[in-house]
Amino acid sequence: MVSLFSAIFPPAPSFTEQDLGDQTGKVFIITGSASGAGFELAVCYIPGTKGRLVPLVIDVADLGTIKAAVEQFLAQENRLDVLVHNAGVMEPPVGSRTRLGHDLEIGTHCLGPFVLTHLLLDVLKRTAAAAITPIPAPSNSVRILWIASYLSLGQPPGGMVFNDAGGPKAIPKVFPNYMQSKVGSAWLASEFATRLAQDGIMSVSVHPGLMRTELQKTMPLLGRMMMSLLFKPAVYGAYTELYAAFSPELTRENIRGGYVIAWGRIEPLPKDIANVQKTAKFWRYCERETSAYI
């Protein structure tokens, strides 16, 4: 296990756009790619390829918008090599809710990506089955990335506070509430990894690292100033996601029970988070809350 210092101040990236290779013909979805690490990730693979960027209008915090966006995507593409759940929100005003009344951070980081993944499963499976020509997908290359955080710091005890109905209870402290939504992302990554292993699809949770992005825009001025001095530019977070999305070093065997941390390393999940019972409980909550949209 890496030290806290090494997690906050990582060594140099081990996988960059120079290591990526030609991705011509492959298809990727990156949510939240208008700014920050998502934007940097989207432009990483363009130089030297025949790739193109195509907008897909979707609001993962509004479950009702997702199916139409997926239908638009499937009308244009017949494969999907990597799905990156990059869209995020950090420390909105206490009590912020989605259109359907869910906690905004849980909705954005967990429920929306849960729906989007389910609606794209068929095309992901077809791509992983190497049944799509002219570019069959190599082993371990079809992946789903769930952007988490550094899961050894800041989450409530046990990872998440559940209410009497078996769902996450909103915490009136902004950072622990944010962190429990990121624990939820890691649990979904783990459960999808188990369920999709036989289909040849990797599902990975990722801590992209401490970086300067639009996520910090709602934080107090002093906090933003400190982060601007200490944190790296957003492209470093993109390097973490690039490693998780494309590095051949990453396989189902060596990521099992762990997650990717900055700027491209594998770390075991904390023991209080790697909990099968809580993972299953959160999965059932997500199923219940999203059943009308899948």
N, C-alpha and C positions, 0 to 999 in steps of 0.2 A: 504494500500500500504506500502511495506517495505521501510525502509530508505535506502539511498545510501550506508551508512556504512554497514548495514546488508546485502545488496546485494553483496557487494564486499568481506565482511568477514562474511560468513554465519554461522549459528549454525551447530552443528554436523549433519551428514547425518541421515535422519529418516528412511531410507530403504537401507539395504545392502544385500550382498549375504546370510547372515544368515537368512534373512526374505523371501528368494526367494521361497523356497519349490522345490519339484521335478518337473522338466520340461521335463522329459522323454517323447519322442514321438512328442514333439512340434518342430516347425521349425522357425528359425529366419534368417533374412538377416541383416548384419551390414556392410555398406560400409565404406571404410577407416579404416579397422580394423587391418592394419599391424603395427600400432603404436598408441601412445596416448590413449585417452579415448576410442576409438573404440576397440583397442586391449584389454584394461582392461575390457571393457564390455563383450567382447567375452569370456574371460577366467573366468568371474565371476560365470557363471552358471555351469561350468564344474565339480568342486569338488562335490563328493557325488552323481553324476548322471551317467547315461550311455551315456551321450552326446558325440558328436564328432564334430570337426571343419573340414569343407570342404571348400577349396578355390574356389572362384568364380571370375574369371578374368574379370574385367569390369573397364572402364574409364568413369566416369560420365561426364567428360569434353569433351568427344568425343561421340556425340550422335549416331554415326554410329556403335559403339561397343555394345550398350546396348541390342538390340533385340536378338543378338546371345547369349549373356550371359543369358538372361531370358529364351530362348529356352533350353539352357543347364540345367538351374535350374529346369524347368518344366518337363524335361525328367527324373529327379532324384527324385522329390518330388511331393506330391499331396496336400500339404497344406502349408500355410504360416501364422504364428501367429503374428509375429511382424516384421515390416520393419523399419530399423533405417537408415535415411539419415545422416550418420555421417561424410562422406568424406568432407574435406574442404581445402581451401587454404586461406592464410591470407597475405595481403600486398605484393603481387608479384610486380615486376617492373611496373611502371605506363604504361598503354597501353597494358598490357598482354592480349592475345586473345586465344580463343579456336581454334581448327582446322577449325571450321566453321565461325570464325570471330567474335564470341560474346565476350563480356567482360569476362575474365576468371573467376572472382568471381561470376558473374551472371550465367554463364554457369555451374559452379561446384555446386553452392548452390541452384540453381533454375531450370534451363532448364533440366539438366541431371536427377535430382530427379523427375521432372514432367513427363518425358518420362518413367522412371523406374516404377513409381507408376502406370501410366496408363497401362503399359504392364503386371503388376501383379494384377490388380484389380479383375480379374475373380477368381484367386485362393484365394485372400483375402476374397472375398465375399463368396465363398464356405466354407471356414474355419469358418467364422463368422456365417454362417447359421447352424452350428452344424451338417452339413450333412456328415462330414468326420469321419469315425470310425477308430480305437476304442476309440479315445479321442475327444469327442465333445468340442468345445470351449465355456467356460463360458461367460456370458454377460460381455461386456466391456474389454474382454481380447485380441481381435484382434485390433492392433494399428499400426499407422504410425507415426514415430517421425521425425520431421524436426528440425535440430539443428540450432538454431538462435543465439542470443547473448543477452546481457542486453539491452533491447530496449528502455530504458529511457536515454541512454547516447551515443552521438556520431553520430547519424544518421542525414542526412540533414533535414531541415524543411519539415514537411509533410511526412517524411519517405523515399521518393525517388524522384529524379529529372527525369522527363520524357522529352523525346525529341519530336520533332514535329510529328514523326511517331507513337507516343503512346508507345514507349519502354523506358527502363531505359537509361538515358544518363550517360556515364562514367564520373566520377568526378576525376579531376587530383590531388586529395588529397587522399592518400592511405587509411586512416582510414574511412573517410566518405563513400568512395566507397565500402569498405568492409561492412560497416554497412548497406548501402542501399540494398546490396545483402541479408543480413540477415533479413531485413524487408520483402523482397520479399519471403523468406522462410516462414516467419510468415503468410503472406497473403495467400500463397498456402496452408499452414496447415489449416487456417481458412476456405477457400473455400472448400477444400476436406472434412473438418468436416461437413459442411452444406450438401454437396452432398451425403455423405456416411452415414449420420446418420440413414437413414431408413434401411441400410444394416447391422447395428450393428457394424460399424467400427469406432474407434476413431482416429482422426487425431490431433496431438498435436505438438505445437512448444515448443522448450526447450532451455533455457540458461543453459549450463552445468556448468558454473562457471569459475572463473579465475584460470587457472592451467598451469603447465609447460608441453608443448607439442612441437612436431616438427613444429607446425604452426608458431612458433616464429623464425624459423631458418633464415628468410630473414630480420629480424629486425636489426637495429644497435646494436653494441656490448653493449653499455651502457644500452639500453632498455632490452636486454636479461639478463644482469646481475641483473638489478632491479627486473625483473620478477622472476628470479630464487630464489631471496631472499623472495619475497612477496607471490608468487603464490603457491598453493598446488600441490602435485603430481597428475598425470593424473587420478589415480584411483578415486579421488574425483569427477571428471567430470563423470566418469562411474557410480558413485552412483546416480548422478542426472538423467542420462539416464536410469538407472535401475529402479528408482522410476517411471519415466514416462512410461516405457515399461511394468512394471509388478505390481506396487502397486495396490491392490484392493481399496485403499482409493481414487484413481483417477477415476472419472466417467465422462461421457459426461455432466452430469448436473453441477458438480462443476468446470469443466474446461472451461465451456462456457464463451467466452469473455476474456479468460486469457491464460497464458502459464506457464510452469514449470520453476522455477529458482533454483539455487544452494541452498543446495544440496538435493533438494526434497521438494519444496514448490510451492504453486500456487499464481501467481501474475496477476492482471488485465493488459491487454495490454494498453499502453499509448493511450490517447484519439486521438492524431493526427495520430496514426497508425491504430487503430480500425476503419477503414474507408471503408464502403461497396463499394463506387464508385471506389476508388483507387484499392481495391482488385480485383474488376471485370475488371478494365482496365489492370492490370498486368496479370490476368488470360488470357485475350484475346491475349495479347502479347505472352505469353508462348504457347498458342494454335497455333498461327500463325507461330512462329519460329520452332515448333517441329512437325508440321502436317505430314511431310514426314517420321517421325520415329516412329509414334504411330500406 
